[in-house]
Amino acid sequence: MAKLDYDGPILEIDKLSISFFTRLREIPAVMDFSVTVQPGEAVGLVGESGCGKSTVALGVMQDLGKNGRIVGGSIKFKGRDLGEMSMEELRDIRGSEIAMIYQEPMASLNPAMKIGKQLMEVPMIHQGMSEKDAYDRALQVVTDVKLPDPKRILNSFPHQLSGGQQQRIVIAMALMSEPSLLILDEPTTALDVTVEAAVVELVKDLGKKYGTSMLFISHNLGLVLETCDRICVMYSGEAVERGSIKQVFDEMRHPYTQALFRSIPLPGADKNARPLVAIPGNFPLPHERPPGCNFGPRCDYFEEGLCNENKPIPMFPANDDGSHETRCLKFKEIDWNAPLTVGEQKEKGEVGDVVLKMDKLKKYYEVAASALFSSGEKKVVKANETLSFEARESETLAIVGESGCGKSTFAKVLMGLETATEGSITIGNKAIQDVPIEDRDTQTVADVQMVFQNPFDTLNPSMTVGRQIIRALEIFKVGKNEAERQQRMLELLDLVKLPRAFAERMPRQLSGGQKQRVGIARAFAGDARIVVADEPVSALDVSVQAAVTDLLMEIQREQKTTLLFISHDLSIVRYLSDRVMVMYLGHVVELGSTEQVFAPPYHPYTEALLSAVPIADTSVEKQHIVLEGDIPSAMNPPSGCPFQTRCRWKSDVPGGLCEKEVPPVRHLAEGHQVKCHLADDILERMEPVIKVAAE
């Protein structure tokens, strides 16, 4: 089918309503939703999980399953109503004119088919292209998405590629037939921040090269700022604000947009002086929405009788030409420039004595060269190389790095799930590096606890919340009898700000943020001295993130806990940590106080990490550093400095030293160390990566 030449909007969604029908009731997922995407334009669709972003995308693809139906409004693609097309016509358009990139790359790839074959299918089916032409096209697109050695990639199976490479293949597949509209549904949530930066850069370039229009769905405001021209903010099934990036970011006119920005750590936020403000209350379920404004019950400006009057609220123009719109009845009365009433200022806990000391810790794994036939020589995976650091009482030490850098391995050794190959770990004055968890005494187990990344996997689905916490208390031998433990369990629920009635609930009745709180309550059940928080907020929505981070800080202040915060999100790290340890391929490449690590001179890897973090602030200027290539494998690390294969400063070191020798640890200032061969005068010349423009 020849592509239509069309000069109007590529996508026009007008007053769209989508419902899902269950045996009990109709569940309205999207109501009165409108958005347009012009040729070559990128529009961001932002909101928390459950607000209906993905439902809109599935509506555009006409893929709502058996229970989903469009119950009002229309979706037009190049002027034609998708709802009125036959299956045949839709099949022609899907994949060739409209392509979608999903969140989880592996879900879009066939694990039993080589990459080349999967890519060639697209033009062969949609455009009747010959096999040879399709192969050439696949080679071209794989080169476009900047994958190394394209011929080898086309001949690989999906499992032989890293997550970032798989996601690039999915993007390549979507681009095979040069679609007019590309829908990206959270395409980078499963990726590391440096890989994310490269993928986002790629999507922007390809959008320009192919003139593709994009609908970019994300909950990350920073990413939308970097990739889109216009933005539409969604809350509970409705669009609440629409406008250009600059209008919505700098002149927001909806209380929900304002509340979202207050709950993300922008440069300048400080956990003691300027704490984040979490949005109060919870997101309404689709069949329990309040009358009037959906955001009413959580809004600072709510007015009884006006905002909850039982009639729909339309979108109002928020500027003269109507390019900026808001769904708020009071937007003209609100003083949008009023300074934020600062949350109560907190006293910083006094940092006490050293609680945890790690000295030259190494953790190696032996792997058979061929795991299938287990013969051949053994290979060694060097997961941790000579880690040395100490952490004090009431201190937050952040451990930062991409996946595969050894963060979680080190956490496992600390927890006793693995034992160290060499080196020592002492808690207080007890050496624990060789004691597996089953041989540790109760006190040691209670002292070191962990809060995991995914709250959904850590709770027993068949036990009530209260029972799970009491179980932890029994193991830690807290309380003399059942009544004391019951009382302590209720106090722990108070500590993590959950209603006591939740003790009777099952995990499935809780939201992600509430589950994570139960996980935190359980970790603190035995008065833990050290809590390892492994990406504890990366699976949560922005507003919930603020509440959970604040909660961790508050408990830390009360209990004087040492918090080891493992994360790849540098904006949260900057907000809550006292010291930062940057890891790459098993090595600690930089260690220092947060101020030291976030200001030049940097280790070249820290510099690249800082540049990769998307910041939702139009006044921030960033140096642009995109790391080439993927992280080397720990089974086959490069010679010399582990970072030398991706470092942009390597040419400044004479004599190929970076490729020959592992750099020594150098102390730049009191408490600030880096592993780098760069000369002092070069380090001193480094520019700050993140600059906030003067007001």
ZIGIHU-V467794 format. One line per field, one symbol per residue. ss: DSSP state (@ for helix, = for strand, . for the rest). phi: phi as a letter, one per 30 degrees, with the letter a starting at -180 (. if undefined). burial: I if it has 16 or more other C-alpha atoms within 10 Angstrom, else O. A space follows every 10 residues. Layout:
# ZIGIHU-V467794
ss: ???
phi: ???
burial: ???
This chain:
# ZIGIHU-V467794
ss: .......... ========== =....===== =======... .=====.... ..@@@@@@@@ .......=== =======..= =@@@..@@@@ @@@=...=== =...@@@@.. ...=@@@@@@ @@@@@@@... @@@@@@@@@@ @@@@.....@ @@@@..=@@@ ..@@@@@@@@ @@@@@..... =====..... ..@@@@@@@@ @@@@@@@@@@ ..======.. @@@@@@@..= =====..=== ====@@@@@@ ....@@@@@@ @@.......= ...=...... .....@@@.. .....@@@.. .......... .....==... ....==.... .......... .......... ...======= ========.. .......=== ========== ==...===== ......@@@@ @@@@@..... .======..= =.....@@@. .@@@@@@=== =......... ...=@@@@@@ @@@@@..... .@@@@@@@@@ @@@@@....@ @@@@.=@@@. .@@@@@@@@@ @@@......= ====...... .@@@@@@@@@ @@@@@@@@@. .======..@ @@@@@@..== ====..==== ===@@@@... ...@@@@@@@ @@.......= ==........ .......... .........@ @@.@@@@@@@ ....=====. .====....@ @@@@.....= ==...
phi: .ddddbcddd bbcbhdbbbc ccddadcdcb bhcbabbdei cccccclddj djdddddddd dhbcidccbd caibbcchic dddcddeddd ddddiccbbb ccdceddccd dcbdeeeddd eeddddchdd dddddddddd dddedhcdhe ddddcccedd cdeddddddd ddddcechdd bcccchdbdd cddddeeddd edddddeddc iddbcccacc ddddedcccb bbccbhibdc abldeddddc bebbeddddd ddccdcejdb dcdbddcddd ibdddecbdd didddedccd cebeicdcdd bdcddcdcbd cidbbbcbdc ddddddcddd ddeedcdddd dcddcbbcbh dbbcccbdeb ddchciddcc ccdbchdbab bceicccccb lddjcjdddd dddddjdbcd daibbbcibc dbdccdedcd dedddddcbb ccdcddcccd dcbdeedddd edddddhcid bedddedddd ddddechcdd ddeddceddc dedddddded eddcechedb cccchdcdcc deddeedddd deddddddch dcccccaccd dddddcccbb cccbhicdca badedddcbd dcdeddeddd ddddcdbddc cbdcbcddic dddddbdddi ddcddbddce ddcdiheddc bddddccdae icbbcaddde ddedddcddc ccddd
burial: OOOOOOOOII IIIIIIIIII OOOOOOIIII IIIIIIIIII IIIIIIIIII IIIIIIIIII IIOIOOOIII OIIIIIIIOO OIOOOOOOOI OOIIIIIIII IIIIIOOIIO OOOIIIIIII IIIIOIOOIO OOOIIOIIIO IIOIIIIOOI OOIIOIIIOO OOIIIIIIII IIIIIIIIII IIIIIIIIIO IIIIIIIIII OIIIOIIOOO IIIIIIIIII IIIIIIIIII IIIIIIIIII IIIIIOIIIO OIIIIIIOII IIIIIIIOII IIOIIIIIIO OOIIOIOOII OIIIIIIIIO OIOOOOIIOO OOIOIIIIOO OOOIIIIIII IOOOOOOOOO OOOOOOOOIO IOOIIIIIOO IIIIOOOOOO OOOOOOOOOO IIIIIIIIOO IIIIIIIIII IIIIIIIIII IIIIIIOIII OIIIIIIOOO OIIIIIIOOO OOOIIIIIII IIIIIIOOIO OOOIIIIIII OIIIOIOIOO OOOOIIOIII IIIOIIIIOO OIIOOIIOOO OIIIIIIIII IIIIIIIIII IIIIIIIOII IIIIIIIIII IIIIIIIOII IIIIIIIIII IIIIIIIIII IIIIIIIIII IIIIOIIIOI IIIIIIIIII IIIIIIIOOO OIOOIIIIOO IIOIIOIIOI IIIIIIIIOI OOOOOOIIIO OIIOOOOOOO OIIIIIIIOO OOIOOOOIII OOOOO
